[in-house]
Amino acid sequence: MTDLSSAEPIWLKTMTPQLEFAFATKVIVNPARALGNLHGSGTRLIMTVGGGTVEGPAIRGTILPGGTEWPLVRPDGVDSIDARYSFETDDGTLVNIRNTGYRVIPKALRDNMKGEVIDASQYYFRTYSVLEAPQGKYDWLTRNVFVGFGERHPEILHLWYYKVL
């Protein structure tokens, strides 16, 4: 049997993940509709995307209307994020984006939300994203891991995407 106690990975000593800003989105989110309570696991919401913008050092574009977000508001106060939408770059390339993650807002803040903007430093809103782009200028989107940091406004979702180096 192989002795695993001496098999420490080399990267652990030499590599700490770094983040590099890639782009930011402002997504117009239409009012939520509740699918209802899913057998005790939480309330599933359905929100369609009405448009928006994409801006970054190497990419600019417009979010296309028609995407959908399906957050699950769990009984433990965690919102599980599941969103898919598309955008068109300024030079006409179509890109798909899928966000998965979590939003955790302390109960005192959640109870007082009432459509107000809450400073993102007061809660946890993180995503990991998978992007699809055709070969060419934007295929860097399909070759990297991206994490997002979000802030929810009443009708707009702000997300800042970072490439994991």
Backbone bond lengths (Angstrom), bond angles and torsions (degrees), N, CA, C in turn:
res aa  C-N    CA-C-N  psi(-1)  N-CA   C-N-CA  omega(-1)  CA-C   N-CA-C  phi
1 M - - - 1.443 - - 1.532 109.56 -
2 T 1.330 117.10 140.39 1.457 122.66 -178.59 1.524 110.96 -74.45
3 D 1.338 115.57 135.81 1.467 121.28 177.64 1.527 108.61 -82.35
4 L 1.334 117.32 109.77 1.461 122.21 -177.63 1.525 113.24 -84.79
5 S 1.297 118.29 -13.21 1.465 120.51 -176.33 1.527 112.46 -66.82
6 S 1.318 118.55 -24.56 1.461 120.67 -179.20 1.530 112.29 -101.28
7 A 1.323 117.39 6.46 1.464 121.09 -175.37 1.532 111.41 -98.52
8 E 1.336 116.50 60.17 1.465 120.78 178.83 1.523 109.46 -76.97
9 P 1.329 117.77 132.94 1.468 119.24 -178.96 1.536 111.76 -66.80
10 I 1.299 116.09 143.02 1.461 122.11 -179.61 1.523 110.64 -67.65
11 W 1.324 117.50 -40.83 1.473 120.44 -176.18 1.519 112.23 -60.40
12 L 1.326 117.69 -27.07 1.465 121.40 -179.95 1.531 110.51 -60.12
13 K 1.309 116.49 -31.92 1.461 121.38 -178.92 1.530 112.11 -87.35
14 T 1.328 117.67 -21.59 1.462 120.16 -169.01 1.519 115.48 -117.53
15 M 1.328 118.30 -10.23 1.457 117.84 -171.16 1.525 112.20 -136.69
16 T 1.308 115.95 126.39 1.450 122.47 171.21 1.521 106.19 -118.14
17 P 1.327 119.04 126.06 1.461 119.69 -179.21 1.535 111.60 -57.30
18 Q 1.309 115.32 140.00 1.460 123.47 178.13 1.532 107.97 -119.44
19 L 1.313 116.57 156.50 1.461 121.35 177.58 1.521 109.72 -116.90
20 E 1.337 115.17 141.69 1.466 121.46 176.43 1.524 107.97 -128.06
21 F 1.336 116.78 125.74 1.463 120.21 -179.96 1.527 109.55 -57.94
22 A 1.341 116.26 131.53 1.464 121.47 179.76 1.531 111.85 -110.31
23 F 1.333 116.68 -50.01 1.464 120.01 179.34 1.523 109.14 -170.64
24 A 1.329 114.90 167.27 1.458 121.95 176.47 1.525 108.27 -126.01
25 T 1.323 115.39 148.82 1.462 119.71 175.00 1.527 109.50 -123.80
26 K 1.315 113.62 149.85 1.462 122.61 167.98 1.521 104.41 -122.54
27 V 1.332 115.71 111.81 1.461 121.26 -174.47 1.532 108.97 -108.76
28 I 1.323 116.16 123.31 1.459 120.77 174.51 1.520 107.10 -78.79
29 V 1.338 115.59 121.13 1.463 120.98 -177.52 1.526 108.62 -113.56
30 N 1.327 115.71 123.52 1.457 120.76 178.78 1.533 109.83 -72.94
31 P 1.335 117.68 161.41 1.473 120.13 -178.18 1.529 112.56 -53.24
32 A 1.325 114.57 143.49 1.468 121.39 -178.33 1.521 110.73 -74.80
33 R 1.313 113.71 146.58 1.466 121.63 169.71 1.513 106.55 -119.13
34 A 1.319 116.64 137.93 1.460 120.86 -177.89 1.516 110.46 -92.99
35 L 1.322 115.37 124.13 1.457 120.94 172.88 1.518 109.07 -72.59
36 G 1.340 115.66 -31.59 1.458 121.00 177.96 1.506 111.77 121.43
37 N 1.318 115.10 -178.14 1.457 122.11 -179.58 1.519 109.06 -75.27
38 L 1.322 115.15 129.70 1.464 121.03 -177.41 1.525 110.43 -98.84
39 H 1.301 115.73 74.64 1.463 122.39 173.56 1.526 112.31 53.21
40 G 1.338 116.93 42.01 1.448 121.47 176.19 1.517 115.37 88.57
41 S 1.353 118.15 -8.80 1.467 119.40 -178.24 1.524 112.25 -84.92
42 G 1.328 117.49 -9.46 1.456 120.66 178.82 1.510 111.44 134.47
43 T 1.324 115.06 -177.51 1.460 121.45 179.94 1.514 109.25 -104.65
44 R 1.318 115.90 123.18 1.458 121.27 177.81 1.522 108.63 -86.97
45 L 1.334 115.81 128.76 1.458 121.80 175.52 1.522 109.21 -107.09
46 I 1.320 115.91 155.90 1.456 121.72 175.76 1.524 106.94 -128.48
47 M 1.337 116.09 122.90 1.462 121.10 179.19 1.523 108.46 -132.03
48 T 1.321 116.40 127.05 1.458 119.32 176.99 1.521 110.09 -89.79
49 V 1.305 115.27 153.40 1.457 122.75 -179.74 1.525 108.34 -92.55
50 G 1.338 115.74 131.62 1.458 120.54 -178.20 1.516 114.37 -100.84
51 G 1.322 118.31 -2.79 1.461 121.77 -178.29 1.505 110.20 136.93
52 G 1.338 116.25 -163.35 1.451 120.51 178.09 1.511 112.28 146.08
53 T 1.335 115.33 -166.13 1.459 121.48 -177.00 1.523 111.42 -133.01
54 V 1.320 114.74 157.35 1.463 124.06 174.21 1.522 106.45 -130.16
55 E 1.345 116.92 128.02 1.462 119.76 179.81 1.515 110.41 -143.41
56 G 1.318 115.47 129.85 1.455 121.11 176.99 1.511 110.45 -160.03
57 P 1.336 117.53 175.48 1.463 121.01 -177.90 1.529 113.59 -60.60
58 A 1.341 117.68 -31.43 1.462 120.41 -176.18 1.526 112.75 -121.55
59 I 1.335 117.39 12.76 1.462 119.24 -177.17 1.532 110.40 -158.44
60 R 1.326 114.79 140.15 1.468 121.87 175.02 1.515 106.68 -143.94
61 G 1.341 115.28 145.93 1.446 117.15 179.00 1.510 112.99 -176.83
62 T 1.335 113.27 -171.81 1.455 122.44 -177.53 1.524 109.39 -125.19
63 I 1.329 115.47 130.03 1.454 119.93 176.75 1.517 108.47 -75.65
64 L 1.317 115.85 131.94 1.462 121.14 -176.56 1.527 110.76 -82.91
65 P 1.319 117.53 138.85 1.465 119.72 174.26 1.525 109.99 -62.65
66 G 1.325 116.36 148.47 1.456 119.58 173.77 1.505 116.14 116.86
67 G 1.316 118.70 -13.45 1.458 119.56 175.30 1.524 109.80 -70.55
68 T 1.332 115.84 173.01 1.460 119.49 -176.87 1.522 110.59 -141.07
69 E 1.322 114.46 145.48 1.462 122.37 170.99 1.522 106.88 -115.05
70 W 1.345 115.80 139.83 1.464 122.18 179.88 1.530 110.17 -127.43
71 P 1.330 119.25 64.90 1.469 118.68 -179.28 1.529 111.63 -67.52
72 L 1.320 115.29 147.40 1.458 122.32 173.61 1.520 106.62 -110.86
73 V 1.340 116.69 115.36 1.458 121.93 178.41 1.518 106.52 -89.51
74 R 1.325 115.68 103.66 1.456 121.28 -174.11 1.527 111.54 -82.21
75 P 1.326 117.62 156.43 1.460 121.41 179.53 1.533 113.78 -63.39
76 D 1.345 117.57 -20.79 1.467 120.35 -179.39 1.531 112.63 -85.69
77 G 1.343 117.31 6.77 1.458 120.97 177.81 1.509 114.91 87.89
78 V 1.315 117.74 6.59 1.460 122.51 178.33 1.523 108.84 -100.19
79 D 1.325 116.35 131.80 1.459 121.37 173.15 1.528 107.31 -98.43
80 S 1.313 116.24 122.46 1.450 121.91 177.99 1.530 107.57 -92.15
81 I 1.326 116.59 124.21 1.460 121.93 -173.16 1.521 111.07 -95.32
82 D 1.325 115.28 135.90 1.460 122.97 174.84 1.522 106.39 -147.70
83 A 1.324 117.52 107.49 1.463 121.21 -176.10 1.520 110.64 -139.04
84 R 1.333 114.93 143.33 1.462 121.08 175.93 1.518 108.73 -140.32
85 Y 1.333 114.53 128.83 1.453 119.26 175.41 1.517 108.95 -156.52
86 S 1.317 115.77 177.70 1.462 121.36 -176.51 1.515 110.05 -130.35
87 F 1.318 114.85 156.74 1.462 119.29 172.20 1.516 109.47 -138.18
88 E 1.326 114.44 159.06 1.458 121.80 177.41 1.518 107.83 -114.84
89 T 1.332 116.35 126.55 1.456 120.26 179.15 1.526 109.57 -71.32
90 D 1.320 115.96 163.77 1.468 120.49 179.97 1.520 113.05 -59.77
91 D 1.339 117.01 -21.90 1.474 119.34 178.10 1.531 112.30 -101.04
92 G 1.352 117.37 15.88 1.462 120.87 169.99 1.515 117.13 91.73
93 T 1.310 119.92 8.54 1.463 122.24 179.00 1.528 109.67 -86.61
94 L 1.324 116.11 133.79 1.462 121.13 177.48 1.521 109.98 -91.71
95 V 1.340 115.25 137.17 1.462 122.08 -178.67 1.525 108.24 -133.19
96 N 1.321 116.81 134.10 1.467 122.06 173.85 1.515 109.25 -99.05
97 I 1.327 115.42 146.25 1.456 120.50 178.01 1.523 109.30 -135.43
98 R 1.330 115.75 136.73 1.465 122.14 177.01 1.520 107.76 -126.32
99 N 1.325 116.09 120.03 1.464 122.01 -179.90 1.516 110.22 -109.46
100 T 1.305 115.06 134.77 1.458 122.76 174.74 1.524 106.09 -133.10
101 G 1.306 117.11 145.04 1.449 118.30 178.63 1.510 112.64 168.62
102 Y 1.340 115.18 -155.16 1.464 121.22 -175.41 1.517 111.00 -141.44
103 R 1.319 114.29 145.28 1.462 122.06 170.62 1.520 106.18 -126.70
104 V 1.331 116.20 125.31 1.459 121.79 -179.54 1.527 107.30 -124.97
105 I 1.321 115.68 112.74 1.459 121.66 179.25 1.522 107.38 -112.80
106 P 1.327 117.63 126.06 1.467 119.74 178.28 1.530 111.03 -53.52
107 K 1.323 116.39 144.72 1.462 122.29 -174.92 1.530 112.45 -53.37
108 A 1.318 118.53 -42.09 1.472 121.10 -179.16 1.528 111.08 -61.18
109 L 1.334 117.33 -39.42 1.464 120.28 177.52 1.524 111.26 -72.02
110 R 1.331 116.43 -42.67 1.464 121.18 -178.93 1.532 110.55 -60.40
111 D 1.321 116.96 -42.14 1.464 121.05 -178.73 1.522 112.58 -65.22
112 N 1.340 117.11 -23.23 1.464 120.98 -177.28 1.526 113.62 -108.99
113 M 1.339 118.44 14.14 1.461 120.82 -174.21 1.532 112.50 -61.55
114 K 1.282 119.92 -56.44 1.473 124.71 175.40 1.525 113.44 41.83
115 G 1.304 117.74 41.17 1.451 120.68 176.48 1.515 115.40 76.89
116 E 1.322 117.90 13.00 1.457 121.18 -179.65 1.526 110.30 -93.33
117 V 1.328 115.59 157.72 1.458 121.26 174.84 1.531 108.02 -81.70
118 I 1.324 115.53 131.22 1.460 121.39 176.98 1.522 107.16 -111.91
119 D 1.310 116.61 130.36 1.452 122.67 179.16 1.529 109.28 -53.44
120 A 1.313 116.44 125.64 1.466 121.49 -176.22 1.521 113.37 -61.49
121 S 1.321 118.26 -19.33 1.464 120.02 178.12 1.532 111.52 -72.33
122 Q 1.343 117.39 -10.45 1.454 121.21 -177.96 1.528 112.92 -94.34
123 Y 1.315 117.70 -1.67 1.458 120.46 178.18 1.521 110.41 -150.59
124 Y 1.312 115.57 170.63 1.464 122.99 -176.74 1.528 108.52 -103.90
125 F 1.336 117.02 122.58 1.461 121.71 177.75 1.520 106.65 -142.80
126 R 1.327 116.92 100.88 1.459 122.09 -176.71 1.524 110.06 -132.62
127 T 1.334 114.72 145.90 1.462 120.37 178.03 1.525 109.65 -132.92
128 Y 1.301 114.43 161.67 1.453 121.08 164.12 1.522 104.78 -124.65
129 S 1.326 115.12 141.83 1.459 119.35 -167.47 1.516 111.92 -128.79
130 V 1.325 114.47 145.65 1.452 122.88 173.32 1.522 106.29 -118.82
131 L 1.319 116.32 127.59 1.461 121.20 -179.99 1.510 110.36 -116.63
132 E 1.321 115.56 147.69 1.460 122.19 176.55 1.520 108.10 -123.41
133 A 1.327 115.08 125.22 1.458 121.68 178.09 1.526 108.12 -141.64
134 P 1.328 117.35 150.85 1.468 118.81 178.15 1.529 110.82 -69.48
135 Q 1.308 115.28 163.92 1.463 120.16 176.60 1.520 109.05 -58.68
136 G 1.307 114.87 145.57 1.451 119.08 178.26 1.514 111.86 127.33
137 K 1.304 115.51 -142.98 1.461 123.76 -171.53 1.526 113.82 -54.97
138 Y 1.342 117.49 -34.45 1.467 120.56 -174.31 1.527 114.27 -109.08
139 D 1.329 117.34 14.25 1.467 117.03 -179.72 1.526 112.77 -69.28
140 W 1.342 118.61 -8.68 1.469 121.16 172.57 1.528 110.73 -61.65
141 L 1.339 115.76 -24.13 1.464 119.88 177.55 1.525 111.54 -68.37
142 T 1.323 117.13 -25.79 1.463 121.51 -176.59 1.526 112.69 -96.53
143 R 1.317 117.17 -1.04 1.469 121.39 -176.12 1.517 113.43 -114.18
144 N 1.322 116.58 6.11 1.456 120.21 -175.67 1.524 110.59 -133.94
145 V 1.310 114.76 157.80 1.459 121.49 174.38 1.525 107.05 -93.55
146 F 1.331 116.37 136.20 1.456 121.73 179.82 1.522 110.02 -123.07
147 V 1.312 115.01 139.88 1.455 120.96 171.77 1.518 107.04 -119.49
148 G 1.331 115.18 150.51 1.454 119.53 -178.29 1.511 111.91 -125.06
149 F 1.318 114.90 150.66 1.449 123.54 175.50 1.521 106.19 -120.47
150 G 1.333 117.19 125.92 1.449 119.82 -172.06 1.507 115.60 -117.77
151 E 1.326 113.41 161.27 1.460 122.40 172.97 1.525 106.79 -144.51
152 R 1.336 115.61 126.22 1.468 121.38 -176.35 1.518 109.84 -98.23
153 H 1.314 115.36 126.82 1.462 122.83 171.47 1.525 106.42 -109.43
154 P 1.320 119.12 167.34 1.470 118.99 -175.89 1.534 114.96 -51.64
155 E 1.332 118.27 -43.21 1.468 120.25 -177.96 1.520 113.17 -122.07
156 I 1.318 117.37 -0.72 1.467 120.96 -176.37 1.522 109.62 -131.16
157 L 1.310 115.28 135.65 1.459 122.26 175.36 1.526 107.26 -107.45
158 H 1.312 117.03 120.33 1.461 122.61 176.14 1.524 107.90 -97.63
159 L 1.322 116.05 129.80 1.467 120.91 174.27 1.520 109.04 -133.56
160 W 1.331 116.18 133.59 1.447 122.90 175.42 1.522 106.47 -110.28
161 Y 1.333 116.62 123.09 1.461 122.26 -175.27 1.524 110.12 -103.74
162 Y 1.324 114.46 136.21 1.451 121.68 178.74 1.518 110.07 -125.47
163 K 1.315 115.17 135.00 1.457 121.40 174.97 1.515 107.96 -80.89
164 V 1.329 116.64 132.93 1.461 121.63 176.54 1.535 107.28 -84.34
165 L 1.315 115.70 120.17 1.480 120.38 -178.12 1.512 111.17 -90.17
